[in-house]
Amino acid sequence: MTTEREQVGASRTIPLSMKALAIAWRASSQFKGLTAASQKTYNRLIESFLEWHGHKATATPYSGNTGKHE
């Protein structure tokens, strides 16, 4: 038994793929801080994008970057 909640489909996700990035973002505090309506909108857009690009690799590994450049 694991102590952390597993993401649905995470075991079938290619590491460093667009899908993996989407899973990480959905688990982030930034995403969880959005309103339910915003989460629903983003989820709809993300799923549409992932249908075509979910298997593709990201440019760099996701490391929890906040998007702020130094």
N, C-alpha and C positions, 0 to 999 in steps of 0.2 A: 504494500500500500504506500502511495506517495503522499508526502505532506503538502505538496503544492498542487493546485488545481491544474490539470492538463488541459491545453487548448484542444478543442475538437478538431481533428484532422491534422494536428501538428506532426504526428508520426508519419504521415504521408506527404509531408511538405519538403520540398528540396531546400536545403540550407542556402541562405543568401539569395533566394529567389524573390521576385516581387510579391509572391504570396506570403513568404516568410516575413517580409517587411510589413505587409498589411496586418498579419497576425500580431506582430510586435506592437504596431501602432494602436490597434484596437485594445491591447492590454495596457496601454500607457495611461498615465494619470491625465495627460492632455486630452485624450479621446474621451475618457470617462468623465471629464469635467464639462463636456459639451452637453447641451440640452438633449433630451430624448429625440426631439424632432431633428436636430442637427445630426445626431448619431445615425438616425434612420436614413437621412439624405446621403450622408457620406457612405454608409454601408451599401446603399443602392448603387452609387457611382463606383465604388471600389469593386463590387462584384462584377459589374459590367466590364470594367477595365481588366480584371483578373481573368475573365473568360478568354481574352486574347493574349494577355501578357503575363499571367500568373507564373508560368514556368520559366520565364526569362530571368537571367541573373541581374542583380543590382550592380551598380557601378563600383560601390565600395561596401564592405561589411557594415551592417547597422550596429551602432554602438550606443544607442540611446541618445543620440545627438538631439539637442533642443532646437536646432535650426539656426542658432545664433553663431555668427562667424566672428572669430577673434582677429 
